[in-house]
């Protein structure tokens, strides 16, 4: 039995889930997300308390089914949270002269190179530059928000001596000691 898969997903009042065979359409105030689950292995239902439940069809559950059960439940829960309240990541730029600003539909970064770096923003993602050194990434899809944050962080990874680079809010940077005389 999957510990995560057994838990019910509480659907907020303003959101709804439409079940059409193996396809789920999750709608909320922030947007709509469509997921598909394997309906040959799992069944899904919405009970009267507005709780979504996914259950395996077979009574005997092997390891692979248990893993997939928990995975599908997590994906559906992330989608419900995304359309209800959205997902966000906050990135910080650390370094002398490091700054970010918006230029049209691209994020312009000055991160210590001889040239500016322009990052093209996907249309499902909304990026705002709160300060010159703080970038806020918001979207419905948790995977896409995390991927965009990782792509921006990979433009200038954090170096361990002065901790210069792009970090996520709350990210721990292991610092190294410099040369000694």
TIRO-2110 file (N, C-alpha, C; in Angstrom, 1 decimal):
// TIRO-2110
0.8, -1.2, 0.0, N, 1, A
0.0, 0.0, 0.0, CA, 1, A
0.9, 1.2, 0.0, C, 1, A
0.5, 2.2, -0.8, N, 2, A
1.2, 3.5, -0.9, CA, 2, A
0.7, 4.4, 0.2, C, 2, A
1.7, 4.9, 1.0, N, 3, A
1.3, 5.8, 2.1, CA, 3, A
0.7, 7.1, 1.5, C, 3, A
1.3, 7.6, 0.5, N, 4, A
0.9, 8.9, -0.1, CA, 4, A
-0.4, 8.7, -0.9, C, 4, A
-0.4, 7.6, -1.7, N, 5, A
-1.6, 7.3, -2.5, CA, 5, A
-2.9, 7.1, -1.8, C, 5, A
-2.8, 6.6, -0.6, N, 6, A
-4.1, 6.4, 0.2, CA, 6, A
-4.7, 7.7, 0.6, C, 6, A
-4.0, 8.8, 0.8, N, 7, A
-4.5, 10.0, 1.2, CA, 7, A
-5.5, 10.6, 0.2, C, 7, A
-6.6, 11.2, 0.6, N, 8, A
-7.5, 11.9, -0.2, CA, 8, A
-7.0, 13.3, -0.5, C, 8, A
-7.3, 13.8, -1.7, N, 9, A
-7.0, 15.2, -2.1, CA, 9, A
-8.2, 16.1, -1.9, C, 9, A
-8.0, 17.1, -1.0, N, 10, A
-9.1, 18.0, -0.7, CA, 10, A
-9.1, 19.1, -1.8, C, 10, A
-10.2, 19.1, -2.5, N, 11, A
-10.4, 20.1, -3.6, CA, 11, A
-11.1, 21.3, -3.0, C, 11, A
-10.5, 22.5, -3.2, N, 12, A
-11.1, 23.8, -2.6, CA, 12, A
-12.4, 24.1, -3.3, C, 12, A
-13.2, 24.9, -2.7, N, 13, A
-14.5, 25.2, -3.2, CA, 13, A
-14.5, 25.8, -4.6, C, 13, A
-13.5, 26.7, -4.8, N, 14, A
-13.4, 27.4, -6.1, CA, 14, A
-12.9, 26.6, -7.2, C, 14, A
-12.3, 25.4, -6.9, N, 15, A
-11.8, 24.5, -7.9, CA, 15, A
-12.7, 23.3, -8.2, C, 15, A
-12.5, 22.7, -9.4, N, 16, A
-13.3, 21.5, -9.7, CA, 16, A
-12.5, 20.5, -10.5, C, 16, A
-12.8, 19.2, -10.4, N, 17, A
-12.2, 18.2, -11.2, CA, 17, A
-13.2, 17.5, -12.0, C, 17, A
-13.0, 17.4, -13.3, N, 18, A
-13.9, 16.7, -14.2, CA, 18, A
-13.2, 15.4, -14.7, C, 18, A
-13.8, 14.3, -14.4, N, 19, A
-13.2, 13.0, -14.7, CA, 19, A
-13.9, 12.4, -16.0, C, 19, A
-13.0, 12.2, -17.0, N, 20, A
-13.5, 11.6, -18.3, CA, 20, A
-12.6, 10.4, -18.6, C, 20, A
-13.0, 9.2, -18.1, N, 21, A
-12.2, 8.0, -18.3, CA, 21, A
-10.8, 8.2, -17.6, C, 21, A
-9.7, 8.2, -18.4, N, 22, A
-8.4, 8.4, -17.8, CA, 22, A
-7.9, 9.8, -17.8, C, 22, A
-8.7, 10.7, -18.3, N, 23, A
-8.3, 12.1, -18.4, CA, 23, A
-9.0, 12.9, -17.3, C, 23, A
-8.2, 13.8, -16.6, N, 24, A
-8.7, 14.6, -15.6, CA, 24, A
-8.5, 16.1, -16.0, C, 24, A
-9.5, 16.9, -15.9, N, 25, A
-9.4, 18.3, -16.2, CA, 25, A
-9.7, 19.0, -14.9, C, 25, A
-8.6, 19.7, -14.4, N, 26, A
-8.7, 20.4, -13.1, CA, 26, A
-8.8, 21.9, -13.4, C, 26, A
-9.9, 22.6, -12.9, N, 27, A
-10.1, 24.0, -13.2, CA, 27, A
-10.2, 24.7, -11.9, C, 27, A
-9.6, 25.9, -11.9, N, 28, A
-9.6, 26.8, -10.7, CA, 28, A
-9.5, 28.2, -11.1, C, 28, A
-9.4, 29.1, -10.1, N, 29, A
-9.3, 30.5, -10.4, CA, 29, A
-8.0, 31.0, -11.2, C, 29, A
-6.9, 30.2, -11.0, N, 30, A
-5.6, 30.6, -11.6, CA, 30, A
-5.5, 30.0, -13.0, C, 30, A
-6.3, 29.0, -13.4, N, 31, A
-6.2, 28.4, -14.7, CA, 31, A
-6.7, 27.0, -14.8, C, 31, A
-6.4, 26.3, -15.9, N, 32, A
-6.8, 24.9, -16.1, CA, 32, A
-5.7, 24.0, -16.4, C, 32, A
-5.7, 22.8, -15.9, N, 33, A
-4.6, 21.8, -16.1, CA, 33, A
-5.3, 20.5, -16.5, C, 33, A
-4.7, 19.8, -17.4, N, 34, A
-5.2, 18.5, -17.9, CA, 34, A
-4.2, 17.5, -17.6, C, 34, A
-4.6, 16.4, -16.9, N, 35, A
-3.7, 15.2, -16.6, CA, 35, A
-4.4, 14.0, -17.1, C, 35, A
-3.5, 13.0, -17.5, N, 36, A
-4.1, 11.7, -17.8, CA, 36, A
-3.5, 10.6, -16.9, C, 36, A
-4.3, 9.7, -16.4, N, 37, A
-3.9, 8.6, -15.6, CA, 37, A
-4.2, 7.3, -16.3, C, 37, A
-3.5, 6.3, -16.0, N, 38, A
-3.7, 5.0, -16.6, CA, 38, A
-5.0, 4.3, -16.0, C, 38, A
-6.1, 4.4, -16.8, N, 39, A
-7.4, 3.9, -16.3, CA, 39, A
-7.5, 2.4, -16.3, C, 39, A
-6.5, 1.7, -16.8, N, 40, A
-6.4, 0.2, -16.8, CA, 40, A
-6.0, -0.3, -15.4, C, 40, A
-5.2, 0.6, -14.7, N, 41, A
-4.7, 0.2, -13.4, CA, 41, A
-5.4, 0.9, -12.3, C, 41, A
-5.8, 2.2, -12.5, N, 42, A
-6.4, 3.0, -11.4, CA, 42, A
-7.8, 3.5, -11.8, C, 42, A
-8.6, 3.7, -10.7, N, 43, A
-9.9, 4.3, -10.9, CA, 43, A
-9.9, 5.6, -10.0, C, 43, A
-10.6, 6.6, -10.4, N, 44, A
-10.7, 7.8, -9.7, CA, 44, A
-12.1, 8.2, -9.4, C, 44, A
-12.3, 8.9, -8.3, N, 45, A
-13.7, 9.3, -8.0, CA, 45, A
-13.6, 10.6, -7.1, C, 45, A
-14.7, 11.3, -7.1, N, 46, A
-14.9, 12.5, -6.3, CA, 46, A
-16.0, 12.3, -5.4, C, 46, A
-15.8, 12.3, -4.1, N, 47, A
-16.9, 12.0, -3.1, CA, 47, A
-17.7, 13.3, -2.8, C, 47, A
-18.7, 13.1, -2.0, N, 48, A
-19.6, 14.2, -1.6, CA, 48, A
-19.0, 15.3, -0.8, C, 48, A
-17.9, 15.0, -0.1, N, 49, A
-17.2, 16.0, 0.7, CA, 49, A
-16.2, 16.8, -0.1, C, 49, A
-16.3, 16.7, -1.5, N, 50, A
-15.4, 17.4, -2.4, CA, 50, A
-13.9, 16.9, -2.2, C, 50, A
-13.7, 15.6, -2.0, N, 51, A
-12.4, 15.0, -1.9, CA, 51, A
-12.2, 14.1, -3.0, C, 51, A
-11.0, 14.2, -3.7, N, 52, A
-10.7, 13.4, -4.8, CA, 52, A
-9.9, 12.2, -4.3, C, 52, A
-10.2, 11.0, -4.9, N, 53, A
-9.5, 9.8, -4.4, CA, 53, A
-9.1, 8.9, -5.7, C, 53, A
-7.9, 8.4, -5.6, N, 54, A
-7.5, 7.5, -6.7, CA, 54, A
-7.1, 6.2, -6.0, C, 54, A
-7.7, 5.1, -6.7, N, 55, A
-7.5, 3.8, -6.1, CA, 55, A
-7.1, 2.8, -7.2, C, 55, A
-6.3, 1.8, -6.8, N, 56, A
-5.9, 0.8, -7.8, CA, 56, A
-7.1, -0.2, -8.0, C, 56, A
-7.2, -0.7, -9.2, N, 57, A
-8.3, -1.7, -9.6, CA, 57, A
-8.1, -3.0, -8.9, C, 57, A
-6.8, -3.5, -9.0, N, 58, A
-6.5, -4.8, -8.4, CA, 58, A
-6.4, -4.7, -6.9, C, 58, A
-6.8, -5.8, -6.2, N, 59, A
-6.7, -5.9, -4.8, CA, 59, A
-5.3, -6.2, -4.4, C, 59, A
-4.6, -7.0, -5.2, N, 60, A
-3.2, -7.3, -4.9, CA, 60, A
-2.3, -6.2, -5.5, C, 60, A
-1.6, -5.5, -4.7, N, 61, A
-0.8, -4.3, -5.2, CA, 61, A
0.7, -4.7, -5.1, C, 61, A
1.3, -4.7, -6.3, N, 62, A
2.8, -4.9, -6.3, CA, 62, A
3.5, -3.6, -6.1, C, 62, A
4.8, -3.7, -6.1, N, 63, A
5.7, -2.6, -5.8, CA, 63, A
5.5, -1.4, -6.8, C, 63, A
5.5, -1.8, -8.1, N, 64, A
5.4, -0.8, -9.2, CA, 64, A
4.1, -0.1, -9.1, C, 64, A
3.0, -0.8, -8.9, N, 65, A
1.7, -0.2, -8.8, CA, 65, A
1.6, 0.8, -7.6, C, 65, A
2.2, 0.4, -6.5, N, 66, A
2.3, 1.2, -5.3, CA, 66, A
3.0, 2.5, -5.6, C, 66, A
4.1, 2.4, -6.3, N, 67, A
4.9, 3.6, -6.6, CA, 67, A
4.2, 4.5, -7.5, C, 67, A
3.5, 4.0, -8.6, N, 68, A
2.7, 4.8, -9.5, CA, 68, A
1.5, 5.4, -8.8, C, 68, A
0.9, 4.7, -7.9, N, 69, A
-0.2, 5.2, -7.1, CA, 69, A
0.2, 6.5, -6.4, C, 69, A
1.3, 6.5, -5.7, N, 70, A
1.8, 7.7, -5.0, CA, 70, A
2.2, 8.8, -5.9, C, 70, A
2.8, 8.4, -7.1, N, 71, A
3.2, 9.4, -8.1, CA, 71, A
2.0, 10.1, -8.7, C, 71, A
1.0, 9.4, -9.1, N, 72, A
-0.2, 10.0, -9.7, CA, 72, A
-0.9, 10.9, -8.7, C, 72, A
-1.0, 10.4, -7.4, N, 73, A
-1.7, 11.3, -6.4, CA, 73, A
-0.9, 12.6, -6.2, C, 73, A
0.4, 12.5, -6.2, N, 74, A
1.2, 13.7, -6.0, CA, 74, A
1.0, 14.7, -7.2, C, 74, A
1.0, 14.1, -8.4, N, 75, A
0.8, 15.0, -9.6, CA, 75, A
-0.5, 15.7, -9.6, C, 75, A
-1.6, 14.9, -9.2, N, 76, A
-2.9, 15.5, -9.1, CA, 76, A
-3.0, 16.5, -8.0, C, 76, A
-2.4, 16.3, -6.9, N, 77, A
-2.4, 17.2, -5.8, CA, 77, A
-1.7, 18.5, -6.2, C, 77, A
-0.5, 18.4, -6.9, N, 78, A
0.2, 19.6, -7.4, CA, 78, A
-0.6, 20.4, -8.4, C, 78, A
-1.4, 19.7, -9.2, N, 79, A
-2.2, 20.4, -10.2, CA, 79, A
-3.4, 21.1, -9.5, C, 79, A
-4.0, 20.5, -8.5, N, 80, A
-5.0, 21.1, -7.7, CA, 80, A
-4.5, 22.4, -7.0, C, 80, A
-3.3, 22.3, -6.4, N, 81, A
-2.7, 23.4, -5.7, CA, 81, A
-2.3, 24.5, -6.7, C, 81, A
-1.9, 24.1, -7.9, N, 82, A
-1.5, 25.1, -8.9, CA, 82, A
-2.7, 25.9, -9.4, C, 82, A
-3.8, 25.2, -9.7, N, 83, A
-4.9, 26.0, -10.3, CA, 83, A
-5.7, 26.8, -9.2, C, 83, A
-5.5, 26.4, -7.9, N, 84, A
-6.1, 27.1, -6.8, CA, 84, A
-5.3, 28.3, -6.3, C, 84, A
-4.1, 28.1, -6.0, N, 85, A
-3.3, 29.2, -5.5, CA, 85, A
-2.0, 29.5, -6.3, C, 85, A
-1.6, 28.6, -7.2, N, 86, A
-0.4, 28.8, -8.0, CA, 86, A
0.8, 28.4, -7.3, C, 86, A
1.9, 28.2, -8.1, N, 87, A
3.2, 27.8, -7.5, CA, 87, A
4.1, 29.0, -7.8, C, 87, A
5.1, 29.2, -6.9, N, 88, A
6.0, 30.3, -7.1, CA, 88, A
7.4, 30.0, -6.5, C, 88, A
8.4, 30.5, -7.2, N, 89, A
9.8, 30.4, -6.8, CA, 89, A
10.4, 31.8, -6.8, C, 89, A
11.2, 32.0, -5.8, N, 90, A
11.9, 33.3, -5.7, CA, 90, A
13.4, 33.1, -5.8, C, 90, A
14.0, 33.8, -6.7, N, 91, A
15.5, 33.7, -7.0, CA, 91, A
16.1, 35.0, -6.5, C, 91, A
17.3, 34.9, -6.0, N, 92, A
18.1, 36.0, -5.6, CA, 92, A
19.4, 36.1, -6.3, C, 92, A
19.8, 37.3, -6.8, N, 93, A
21.1, 37.5, -7.5, CA, 93, A
22.1, 38.0, -6.4, C, 93, A
23.2, 37.3, -6.2, N, 94, A
24.2, 37.7, -5.3, CA, 94, A
25.5, 38.0, -6.0, C, 94, A
26.0, 39.2, -5.9, N, 95, A
27.2, 39.6, -6.6, CA, 95, A
27.3, 41.1, -6.9, C, 95, A
28.5, 41.6, -7.0, N, 96, A
28.6, 43.1, -7.3, CA, 96, A
28.2, 43.3, -8.8, C, 96, A
27.2, 44.2, -9.0, N, 97, A
26.8, 44.6, -10.3, CA, 97, A
25.8, 43.6, -10.9, C, 97, A
25.3, 42.6, -10.1, N, 98, A
24.4, 41.6, -10.6, CA, 98, A
23.0, 42.3, -10.5, C, 98, A
22.3, 42.3, -11.6, N, 99, A
20.9, 42.8, -11.6, CA, 99, A
20.1, 42.2, -12.7, C, 99, A
18.8, 42.3, -12.5, N, 100, A
17.8, 41.7, -13.5, CA, 100, A
16.7, 42.8, -13.8, C, 100, A
16.2, 42.8, -15.0, N, 101, A
15.1, 43.6, -15.4, CA, 101, A
14.4, 43.0, -16.6, C, 101, A
13.1, 43.4, -16.8, N, 102, A
12.3, 42.9, -17.9, CA, 102, A
12.5, 43.7, -19.1, C, 102, A
12.7, 43.1, -20.2, N, 103, A
12.8, 43.8, -21.5, CA, 103, A
11.8, 43.1, -22.5, C, 103, A
10.6, 43.6, -22.5, N, 104, A
9.5, 43.0, -23.3, CA, 104, A
9.1, 41.6, -22.7, C, 104, A
9.2, 40.6, -23.5, N, 105, A
8.8, 39.2, -23.0, CA, 105, A
10.1, 38.4, -22.7, C, 105, A
11.2, 39.1, -22.4, N, 106, A
12.4, 38.4, -22.0, CA, 106, A
12.9, 39.0, -20.7, C, 106, A
13.6, 38.2, -20.0, N, 107, A
14.3, 38.6, -18.7, CA, 107, A
15.7, 38.9, -19.0, C, 107, A
16.1, 40.1, -18.8, N, 108, A
17.5, 40.6, -19.1, CA, 108, A
18.3, 40.5, -17.8, C, 108, A
19.4, 39.8, -17.8, N, 109, A
20.2, 39.5, -16.6, CA, 109, A
21.6, 40.1, -16.9, C, 109, A
22.1, 40.8, -15.9, N, 110, A
23.5, 41.3, -15.9, CA, 110, A
24.2, 40.5, -14.8, C, 110, A
24.9, 39.5, -15.1, N, 111, A
25.4, 38.5, -14.1, CA, 111, A
26.9, 38.3, -14.2, C, 111, A
27.7, 39.4, -14.5, N, 112, A
29.1, 39.3, -14.4, CA, 112, A
29.8, 38.9, -15.7, C, 112, A
29.0, 38.7, -16.8, N, 113, A
29.6, 38.4, -18.1, CA, 113, A
29.9, 39.7, -18.8, C, 113, A
30.6, 39.7, -19.9, N, 114, A
30.9, 40.9, -20.7, CA, 114, A
29.7, 41.3, -21.5, C, 114, A
28.6, 40.5, -21.5, N, 115, A
27.4, 40.8, -22.2, CA, 115, A
26.2, 40.5, -21.3, C, 115, A
25.1, 41.1, -21.7, N, 116, A
23.8, 40.8, -21.0, CA, 116, A
23.3, 39.5, -21.4, C, 116, A
22.6, 38.7, -20.5, N, 117, A
22.0, 37.5, -20.9, CA, 117, A
20.5, 37.7, -20.9, C, 117, A
19.9, 37.3, -22.1, N, 118, A
18.5, 37.4, -22.2, CA, 118, A
17.9, 36.0, -22.1, C, 118, A
16.9, 35.9, -21.2, N, 119, A
16.2, 34.6, -21.0, CA, 119, A
14.8, 34.7, -21.5, C, 119, A
14.4, 33.9, -22.5, N, 120, A
13.1, 33.9, -23.0, CA, 120, A
12.1, 33.2, -22.1, C, 120, A
11.0, 33.9, -21.7, N, 121, A
10.1, 33.4, -20.8, CA, 121, A
9.0, 32.6, -21.5, C, 121, A
8.7, 31.4, -21.0, N, 122, A
7.5, 30.6, -21.6, CA, 122, A
6.2, 31.4, -21.3, C, 122, A
5.2, 31.2, -22.2, N, 123, A
4.0, 32.0, -22.1, CA, 123, A
3.1, 31.5, -20.9, C, 123, A
3.3, 30.3, -20.4, N, 124, A
2.5, 29.9, -19.2, CA, 124, A
3.1, 30.4, -17.9, C, 124, A
4.3, 31.0, -17.9, N, 125, A
4.9, 31.5, -16.7, CA, 125, A
4.9, 33.0, -16.7, C, 125, A
4.7, 33.5, -15.5, N, 126, A
4.8, 35.0, -15.3, CA, 126, A
6.0, 35.3, -14.4, C, 126, A
6.9, 36.1, -14.9, N, 127, A
8.1, 36.5, -14.1, CA, 127, A
8.0, 38.0, -13.8, C, 127, A
8.3, 38.3, -12.5, N, 128, A
8.3, 39.7, -12.1, CA, 128, A
9.7, 40.0, -11.4, C, 128, A
10.2, 41.1, -11.7, N, 129, A
11.5, 41.5, -11.0, CA, 129, A
11.1, 42.5, -9.9, C, 129, A
11.1, 42.0, -8.6, N, 130, A
10.6, 42.8, -7.5, CA, 130, A
11.6, 43.9, -7.1, C, 130, A
12.9, 43.5, -6.9, N, 131, A
14.0, 44.4, -6.8, CA, 131, A
14.9, 44.1, -7.9, C, 131, A
16.0, 44.8, -8.1, N, 132, A
17.0, 44.5, -9.1, CA, 132, A
17.6, 43.1, -8.9, C, 132, A
17.6, 42.7, -7.7, N, 133, A
18.3, 41.4, -7.4, CA, 133, A
17.3, 40.3, -6.9, C, 133, A
16.0, 40.5, -7.1, N, 134, A
15.0, 39.5, -6.7, CA, 134, A
14.1, 39.2, -7.9, C, 134, A
14.0, 37.9, -8.3, N, 135, A
13.1, 37.5, -9.4, CA, 135, A
12.1, 36.6, -8.8, C, 135, A
10.8, 36.8, -9.2, N, 136, A
9.7, 36.0, -8.7, CA, 136, A
9.1, 35.3, -9.9, C, 136, A
9.0, 34.0, -9.9, N, 137, A
8.5, 33.1, -10.9, CA, 137, A
7.2, 32.5, -10.5, C, 137, A
6.1, 32.8, -11.2, N, 138, A
4.8, 32.3, -10.8, CA, 138, A
4.1, 31.6, -12.0, C, 138, A
3.4, 30.4, -11.7, N, 139, A
2.7, 29.7, -12.7, CA, 139, A
1.8, 28.7, -12.1, C, 139, A
1.0, 28.0, -13.0, N, 140, A
0.1, 27.0, -12.6, CA, 140, A
0.8, 25.6, -12.5, C, 140, A
1.7, 25.4, -13.4, N, 141, A
2.4, 24.1, -13.5, CA, 141, A
3.6, 24.1, -12.7, C, 141, A
3.7, 23.2, -11.6, N, 142, A
4.8, 23.2, -10.7, CA, 142, A
6.1, 22.7, -11.4, C, 142, A
6.0, 21.8, -12.4, N, 143, A
7.1, 21.3, -13.1, CA, 143, A
7.8, 22.4, -13.9, C, 143, A
6.9, 23.2, -14.6, N, 144, A
7.4, 24.2, -15.5, CA, 144, A
8.0, 25.4, -14.7, C, 144, A
7.4, 25.7, -13.5, N, 145, A
8.0, 26.8, -12.7, CA, 145, A
9.4, 26.3, -12.2, C, 145, A
9.5, 25.1, -11.7, N, 146, A
10.7, 24.6, -11.2, CA, 146, A
11.8, 24.5, -12.3, C, 146, A
11.4, 24.1, -13.5, N, 147, A
12.3, 24.0, -14.7, CA, 147, A
12.8, 25.4, -15.0, C, 147, A
12.0, 26.4, -15.1, N, 148, A
12.4, 27.8, -15.4, CA, 148, A
13.3, 28.3, -14.4, C, 148, A
13.0, 28.0, -13.1, N, 149, A
13.9, 28.5, -12.0, CA, 149, A
15.3, 27.8, -12.1, C, 149, A
15.3, 26.5, -12.4, N, 150, A
16.6, 25.8, -12.6, CA, 150, A
17.4, 26.3, -13.8, C, 150, A
16.7, 26.6, -14.9, N, 151, A
17.4, 27.1, -16.1, CA, 151, A
18.0, 28.5, -15.8, C, 151, A
17.3, 29.3, -15.0, N, 152, A
17.8, 30.6, -14.7, CA, 152, A
19.0, 30.5, -13.7, C, 152, A
18.9, 29.6, -12.8, N, 153, A
20.0, 29.3, -11.8, CA, 153, A
21.2, 28.8, -12.5, C, 153, A
21.0, 28.0, -13.5, N, 154, A
22.2, 27.4, -14.3, CA, 154, A
22.9, 28.4, -15.1, C, 154, A
22.3, 29.6, -15.4, N, 155, A
23.0, 30.6, -16.1, CA, 155, A
24.3, 31.1, -15.3, C, 155, A
24.2, 31.2, -14.0, N, 156, A
25.3, 31.6, -13.2, CA, 156, A
25.2, 30.8, -11.9, C, 156, A
25.8, 29.6, -11.8, N, 157, A
25.7, 28.8, -10.6, CA, 157, A
26.5, 29.5, -9.5, C, 157, A
26.1, 29.2, -8.2, N, 158, A
26.8, 29.8, -7.1, CA, 158, A
28.2, 29.2, -6.9, C, 158, A
29.2, 30.1, -6.7, N, 159, A
30.5, 29.6, -6.5, CA, 159, A
30.7, 29.6, -4.9, C, 159, A
31.5, 28.7, -4.4, N, 160, A
31.6, 28.5, -3.0, CA, 160, A
32.4, 29.4, -2.2, C, 160, A
33.2, 30.3, -2.8, N, 161, A
34.1, 31.1, -2.1, CA, 161, A
33.5, 32.4, -1.6, C, 161, A
32.8, 33.1, -2.5, N, 162, A
32.1, 34.4, -2.2, CA, 162, A
30.6, 34.3, -2.3, C, 162, A
30.1, 33.1, -2.6, N, 163, A
28.7, 32.8, -2.8, CA, 163, A
28.0, 33.8, -3.8, C, 163, A
28.8, 34.1, -4.9, N, 164, A
28.3, 34.9, -6.0, CA, 164, A
27.6, 34.0, -7.0, C, 164, A
26.4, 34.4, -7.4, N, 165, A
25.6, 33.7, -8.4, CA, 165, A
24.1, 33.8, -8.1, C, 165, A
23.3, 32.9, -8.7, N, 166, A
21.9, 33.0, -8.6, CA, 166, A
21.5, 31.9, -7.7, C, 166, A
20.8, 32.2, -6.6, N, 167, A
20.3, 31.2, -5.6, CA, 167, A
18.8, 31.3, -5.5, C, 167, A
18.2, 30.2, -5.0, N, 168, A
16.8, 30.2, -4.7, CA, 168, A
16.7, 30.6, -3.3, C, 168, A
15.5, 31.2, -3.0, N, 169, A
15.2, 31.7, -1.6, CA, 169, A
15.3, 30.5, -0.6, C, 169, A
16.1, 30.6, 0.4, N, 170, A
16.3, 29.5, 1.4, CA, 170, A
17.3, 28.5, 1.0, C, 170, A
18.0, 28.6, -0.2, N, 171, A
19.0, 27.6, -0.6, CA, 171, A
20.2, 27.8, 0.3, C, 171, A
20.8, 26.7, 0.8, N, 172, A
22.0, 26.7, 1.5, CA, 172, A
23.2, 26.6, 0.6, C, 172, A
24.2, 27.5, 0.8, N, 173, A
25.4, 27.5, 0.0, CA, 173, A
26.5, 27.1, 0.9, C, 173, A
27.2, 26.0, 0.6, N, 174, A
28.3, 25.5, 1.4, CA, 174, A
29.5, 26.4, 1.1, C, 174, A
30.0, 27.2, 2.0, N, 175, A
31.1, 28.1, 1.8, CA, 175, A
32.4, 27.4, 2.0, C, 175, A
33.4, 27.8, 1.2, N, 176, A
34.8, 27.3, 1.4, CA, 176, A
35.7, 28.4, 1.9, C, 176, A
36.7, 28.0, 2.6, N, 177, A
37.7, 29.0, 3.1, CA, 177, A
38.7, 29.3, 2.0, C, 177, A
39.1, 30.5, 1.8, N, 178, A
40.0, 30.9, 0.8, CA, 178, A
41.4, 30.6, 1.2, C, 178, A
42.4, 31.1, 0.4, N, 179, A
43.8, 30.8, 0.6, CA, 179, A
44.3, 31.5, 1.9, C, 179, A
45.2, 30.9, 2.6, N, 180, A
45.8, 31.4, 3.8, CA, 180, A
47.2, 31.8, 3.5, C, 180, A
47.7, 32.9, 4.1, N, 181, A
49.1, 33.3, 3.9, CA, 181, A
50.0, 32.6, 4.8, C, 181, A
END
